[in-house]
Amino acid sequence: MVLNFTKYDSIPVLPKRRDNFNKFSTYIVLINQNNQLALQWKHQPSLQRNLKLYEDKHQEFSNLFCHQDRGIDIANFWRKVVFDESQLIADWKPSNKIQLAYEHLASYFEEKCYWAAKDLCKERNANSWEEYLCIARLLVYNPLKLKEILVKYNSQSANIDTYITHTLTNHIKSSAEVSRFSRWRLLYKKSDKELIEALKVFGIIEPEISLMIFARKYFKQVYLINKVKNPTRTTGKKWIAPDEEDFSKSAQCYNLEKVLPTAPHEVFANSTKVTAKQIQDWMEICIKALESYPISILPKFSLDALQGEFEVKSELQAPEIEWEKISSTEDTREQGFLANQANSILSEQLQSLKLDERKILLLYYGFGLNQKQLADRLGMNQSTISRYLTKSTIKLLETIARISQPQRWVKQYVGRWLESEYHAPVHSDLIQAALVSAIKKLVNEEREILQLYYGEQMDEIKIASQLGISLNKIATILTKITNQLQEKLMQEITIWIKEYLEKWLSNYYKSLIKIVLKNEAKLGKKELKLEEKIFLVEIYIQNQLY
């Protein structure tokens, strides 16, 4: 949704946050209230859990947190966590404590983003409050950028609230001027990620997006040398428009680089040489997309923050892990069925293993003991431990292979992919990414034939005529390529299955340990030694089996 405020008084009022708990765990969302746009605070569960954890476990933090007027001091506390200053190592601290600290700070700085944007809008009599707010929030929700800001903070000069507000105001001014100063500077300055998002919203799809991104790369190189760094240009003056020579040189660079293995697959798959006019048209589309790009009001939360922490659903049920890595189907319901089926069958398979095998898996994946430690503990040779692990995991791997049955669908998948998605593969799909990677490793002649046949939809007779080779050789090469792709995909699937099993076993046994220790904690027992933990988990497993 895009806001379109035309008056300062039309900017929605930001509700006050009642206490420290809300100040460090909520973010702004836009809602429709009585047919009017309004702002409200939304809680982030992972941040709420972390605040409660520190309040229970960290005395200094707890003392600060109970005082509602100590927001600045709490912000400084999280700043210290970010830089790991004077923070004692403790088992209770989350592994992603630094990331969470950044998110607590971003949550706290939300109000600073709002007021910096609103005050600047009033000062400039501008109609771009929503743009200003977005610019500010994108800054504070970027850990790398936020770190740069926090590094420069000097507590002797100003408190952190004043410093952040001043920084945000300057950043908004600078960023907002990019588009107004020169449309060509706008094109040059925006990141690939921002441009890709803008092009998608503008209605551009693959493979055109990849072609434009690749073209801009070389246009920027030429434009920088010919125009921006030109000795005749006065520093600080408006970035002038490129001329025909700039587009022509950009096209030359594009055509030279597109045939290299480092070029994006979509670029290589389009064998047509681009012209200066094509580069110019693409750059104009990019500028229009950036100029009209709707600005989202939502913050850019990290993936871990959105997903939250893993919750055990049932005592002996392993956590679900993405099955798409080894599943051929495109139907999400069937993927979910396969994932649940894998959890159930693997759990049953574990119970069928011998007692010694189960114990070794528990100690290895649950408690993290290495093979030497296992050998010393169990009075066995390390080679025996290795054989036990190999034997056990092979049984489980065979179980997964029976469920996924890649040998049944790989051949059809490769053929269908070449026919329908060769031009614009989905790189986020592991299977398609693996096929693209395999294609890049083909020799030049094979890649050229593949591109002509599937990319340009050219028949074998025309290919033979263009390349000066026989029809039999073309057919042989195409068959060879298809077989190579199938073989490569099978190899990748084997690796994914092994990775899946490793992760599944680790999560399965760690969830068991967590359940047992949580039960012991409820009984008021103190920290247990490793021997006691292992004994309790073994007893728990035995009780579940009988």
N, C-alpha and C positions, 0 to 999 in steps of 0.2 A: 504494500500500500504506500502511495506517495502522498506526502502532505503538501499543502499548497496554501500556506499562510500568507496573507497579503498585508496584515496589520500586526503591529507589535502586540496589541491587546488581544489578538486572536490566538496567541500562543497558549496552549493548554497549561493549566497550573500543575506544578509538580507537587504531589502530596508529600508531607513531611514524614520522615521515618522515625518511629517512636523511640527505638533504643539501639544499642550497639549490635544486638543480634541481627536486626534488620539492616543496619547500615553496612554490614559486612557480608551479607548473604543474599541481597536482592538486586534485581536489575530492572530497568525501565521497559515497559511494554505499552503499546498503543492499543486502545480499545474504543469501541463505539458505544457511547453512553447517552441515551435519550436523543439519538440522531446527531450527536456531536462527538467530535474526536476528543479523547481524554487520555491522560497518562496514569498508569498505576504501577505499583511495585510487585514484582513476581519473585517468589523464593526460588533459590537454587539449592536443591536437597544436599548435594555433595558438600557445599559450603556450610550449610547448617550442621551437618554431621561433624565437620572438621572443627567448627567453633565449639561445639559441645565437648569434643575430644580434648582440645587444649584447655578448656575451662576445668575439666575434671583432672587433667594430668599435669598441667603447667601452673605452678603457684603464681609466678610473676604475671602471667597472662590473666589468670583468674582475678587477681587483685585489680588489674586495670579494667577488666571487662565488667565488673560489677558497678563501676562508676560511669554513669551515662554521659558525663561531660568530658570523658577522656578519649574521645574519638581520635584526636590527633595522636595521642600516645599509642593507641592501638595500631594506627596506621604505621607509625614508626616501628612498632614491634614486628609487623609483617614485612616491613622493608628490611629489617635485620635478618629475618628468616630467608628472604630472597638472596641476600649476600652471605648467608650462613655465618653471621657475626655472633660470636659468643653463645652459640647454640649447642648445648650438650647433646651427644648422641644418645638416643633412647629407643628401646624396642617398640614403644607404643606409637612413635611418630610414623605417619604414612610415608611410603616410598616416594610419592609425588608431592611432598610437602612444599617444595619451592613453587611448583606450578599452582598449587592451591593458594599459596601466599600471594602470587600475582593476581589471582582471581578475586581474593578478598580485597586487595587494593583497588582493582578495577571496579568492584562493586561500590566501594567507598567513594571513589572518584566520580561515580555517575552524576552526583549532584553538581560537582564542579563542571562537568561537561555541559549540563543543562544551563547553568547560570552563565558560563563563558559564552555559550552560543546565544543565549537570550540577550545578554548585555551588549554583545558585539552587533547583534541584529538591530538593537535600538540605536547604538552609536552610529551605525552606517545607514540607518533608515532603509535596511535591505529587506527583501522578501525571501531570504534563503535560510531561515532558522533551521528547517529540517536538514538542510545540507550541512550547516555548521555543526549541528548536534552529531550527525553521522561522522563527520571528519574527526571530531573530538573523541567519540567512543571507539572508533576504529584504532585510534592511537593508544588509548589506555588498555584495550583488550589485545594488543599486540605485545607479548612478553619481551621480545627483543627491543622494541622501541621504548617500552616502559622502563626496561632496565637502563637504557641509555639516559633516560630522563632522571632516574633515581640516582645514578652514579654521580651526576652533576649537582645533586642537592646538597646544600650547605646549611645545616640547622642553625648556624650562627647568624646567617643573613636573614632568614625568614622561616616561619613555620611551614610545614609541608602543604597545608591547605592553600596558603598564599602563593607558594612556589608553583604548585600544580596548576592553579587557576591562571597565573601569568604565562606559564608554558603553553597551556591549551589555547589561550587567546592568541599568542604569537603563531602557534601552529595552524590554527584555523585561518588566520589572515594570510599566511604564506600559501597554504593549500588552496584556499578559495581563489587566490589571484592567478593560479596556474591556468585555469580555463579562460579567465577574462583577459589575461595578458596576451595570449596568442593561442589560437587553436592548434598550431603546429607544436607549440610547447606542451600543450595538453596531451597530444599524441605521443610526444617524446617521453614525457615524465611518468605517465601511468604504467603500472606494472603489467606483466602478461596476465596475471590472475584477474586484475580488474578489467582489462580489455576483454578477456574471454567471457567474463560474466556479462559485460555490457553488450557484447555481440550476440550472446544467447538471448538476452532480453529483447534485443533489436530484431530478432527473428532469423539470425544467421545460424546455420547448422554445419556439422562436419560433412565433408572434409574442408569446406570453405574456411572455417575458423582456423584450422591449422595452417592453411595456405596463407591467410592474412597475417597470422602471428609470425610465420617464417619470413614473409615479405617485409614486415615492419622491422625485423631484426637487421636486415641489410639496408633498409631505408634509413634507419637511425644512424648507422655507421657512416653512410655517405653524407647525410644531412649535417651530422656533427662536424665533419671535416670541412665541407663546402660552405656551410652557412653559419653555424654557431661559433666555430673556432676560426672563422675567416678573419684575417688581420684587418680587413676594411670595416668590419662590424664593430661598432662602439659598444663596450660592455654596459649592460643595463638596458639597452634599447630592445624594442620589440623583436621577437624572433620572426624573421621575414619568411615569406612563402617559398617553398622549393620551386625550382624551374625544371624544364624538360630534361636538362642534363642530369640533374639529381635522380630523377625517376629512371632515366636510361641506365645510369651506372648501377642503380639498385637492382634493376632487372638483370643486368649482366652478372652481378654477384649471386643473385638468386639462382640463375640458370646453371652457374658453375658449381654451386654447392648442393643443389637439389639431388644430384646423382650419387652423392657420397653416403656411405652407411650411417653417418652421424645425422643425416637429415631425417625429419619425422617421416614415419611410414606414409602418412597421407600425402605428403609432398612428393615423395618418390613415386607413389602410385599414380600421380598425375604427370604424365610424360610431356604434356604440352608445354612448350617454352613460353614464359610470360613476356609481355611487352612492357614498355615504359607506361603506356596508357593503362594497362591492367594494374600495374603497381599504383598508379595515381588514383584509379577508381577504388582500389582496395583501401588506400589510406583515407580517402574521403569517407568511405563507409565506416571505417574505424572511428574517425572524428565524430561523425554524426551519432554513432552508437554511444560514445563517451559523453557527448553533450546531452543526450536524452536519457542517459542511464538512470532509472528510478533508484532512489537512495533508500535502502532498507533502514528501518528504525530498530531492527533487532541487533543485539551484540553478537560478536563472533566468539562464541564459547569454544573452548577446546573440546576435542572428542571425548577425552576422559571425563571432563566435567559433565557433559551431556549424558554420557552413559551411566555415570554413577558407579558405586561400588558393587561388587558381586554379592548377591544375596543367595544363600543356600535355600533351595526350594523344598527339598526333602532330605532326610538324613543320609540316604545312600544314593542320591541322584547326583550325577556329575553335572557341572554347569554346561549349558549348551554352548557349542563353539560353531563358528560359521562353517556351514557344510558346503557353501558354494565352491570352495576350492577343489572339491573332488566330486561334485555332482554335475551330471550332464544336463539335467532338466532345467528349463527356464521357468517352470511354474513354481512360484514361491511356496504354495501350499505343499507341493511334493517335496521341496527342499526342507521345509519344516518337519515333514513326516520322516524324511531320511535322517535328519539330525536327531530326532527323538528316538528313532529306531536304533541309531548308532549308540546313543547313551544307554538304552535298555539292554541291547545285545552285548555291548562291551562290559557292562556291569555284571551280567550273567556269566560271561566268559571268565571274568576275574574270579568269581566264586568257584569255578570249576578247576582252577589251578591248584597245585599242591600247596600245602601250608608253607613250606620253605620258599616257594616261588612268590607267594603273596607277601610274606614277610620282607623279602628282599625288595620287592617293588615298593612297599610302604616306606621302608627306610631310605631307599634311593630317591623316589619321587616326592614323598611326603616330607621327610626330614632332611633331605639334601645330602645324605652321606655319600661319599665317593666310593669307588670299588675297593680301594685299599682299606678304607675305614670299615667297610662292610666285611671284608675278609678278616680283619683283626677282631672285629666284634663277634663274628659268627664262627671263628676258628676254621676258616676255609682258605684254600688258595685263591688268589685274585683271579686266576684263569677260570676257576670253577664259578666264581661270582659272575664273571663275564659271560660264561656259557648259560647260566641261569637266566640272566637278563635277556640275552639274545633269544633263547628258546621261548621265554614268556612273551616277548614283544612280537616275535614272528607269529605266534598263535593269534595275537590280537590284530596284527596287520592283515593276516589272512581273513579275519572276520570283517574288517573294514572293506577289504577288496571284494568280498562276496556281496556286500551291500551296494557298493558303488558300481561294480562291474564295468570299469572303463573300457575293457576290451570289446564290449558290445556296442558302444556308441561313438568312440573316438573317430573311426573311419568316416561315419556319416557326418559327424560334427565338422571335421576338417573340410570335407567337400562342400557342405552347405555354407560354411563361413567364407570360403574362397569365392563362391558364387554370389553371395549377397552382402557380405560385410568387409570384403577386402579393401574397398575404397576408404571406408571410415570405421575402423575398428574401435571398440570401446576399451580404452586402455585400463580402466578401473576393473575390468573383468580379467581375472587372472589367466583364464584359458586363452582369451584373445591376445593378451599381452605376451603370453608365452609363444604364440604363433608368430606375432610380429617380430619378436626377438629371434626366432628361428629363421625367418625370412631374411633378416639383416645379415645373417651368417652365410647365406648362399653366395656362390661365386657370381661375378658380374653377369655372365651369360645367362645363368639360371634366373637371376633377379629380373633381367631384361625380358626374357620370355614370359615369366610369370606376370610381369606388369603389363605387357602387351595383351596377353590372353585374358587375364581377369580384370586388369585395370582399364584397358582401352577396348575390351570386348572384341578384339581382333581375332578372326578365325585362323586356323593353322596354316592355310594356304597363303594368306597375306603375310603372316609372320615369316614363313619360309622364304617368300619373295623378298621381303624387306631385309632379312638378315643373311640371305644367301646360303641357307642350310636346308637339308632335306626334311620332308614331312616326317619320316621315321625318327629322325633325331629329335625333332620337336616333341613328338609323342612320347619318346623315351625320356626326355628331360622332364616333361610335365608329370609323368608317372613317378619318376625318381623324386621330384620335389614333393609330391603329395605323400609318398611313403616316408620321406625324411620328416615332414611336418607331423605325420602321425606318430612316428617313433619318438620325436622330440617331445610331443605332448604326453605320451605315455611315460617318458622318463620324468617329466615335471610332475605328473600326477603321483608317481611313486614317491617323489620327494615330499609333496604336499601331504600324502597319507601319513608318512613318517612324522612330519611336523605336527599334524593333527593329533596323532596318538601321543606324542610327547606332551603336548599341551593338555590333552584330555587327562592323562594319567596324573600330571602334576596338579591340576585343578581338583581332580577327584580325591586324591589323598590329602591334599591340603585342606579341602573342605571338611573331610572327616576329622582331621586334627583340630580344626577350628571349632567344630561342634563339641568335641570331647572337652577341650579346654574351656569353652564357654560354660559348659555344664559344671565343671569343677569350680569355675570362678563364682558361679551362682551359689555354690555351697560355702563360699567364703574362704576357700583355700588360697594360700600364698603362691608365689611363683614356684613352679615345679622344675625339677632338674630334668635333663634329657631322658635319663633312664626311666623316670616316673612317667613322663609323657608317653614314651613308647609303650610301656606296660599298659597304661590306661587305654590307649588306642587299640592295642591288640585285644584286650578284654572286650572292648566295645564291639569290635568286628566279630569276635567269636559269639557274643550275645546276639548279634543281628543274624547270624547264620543258623542258630538253633532255636 
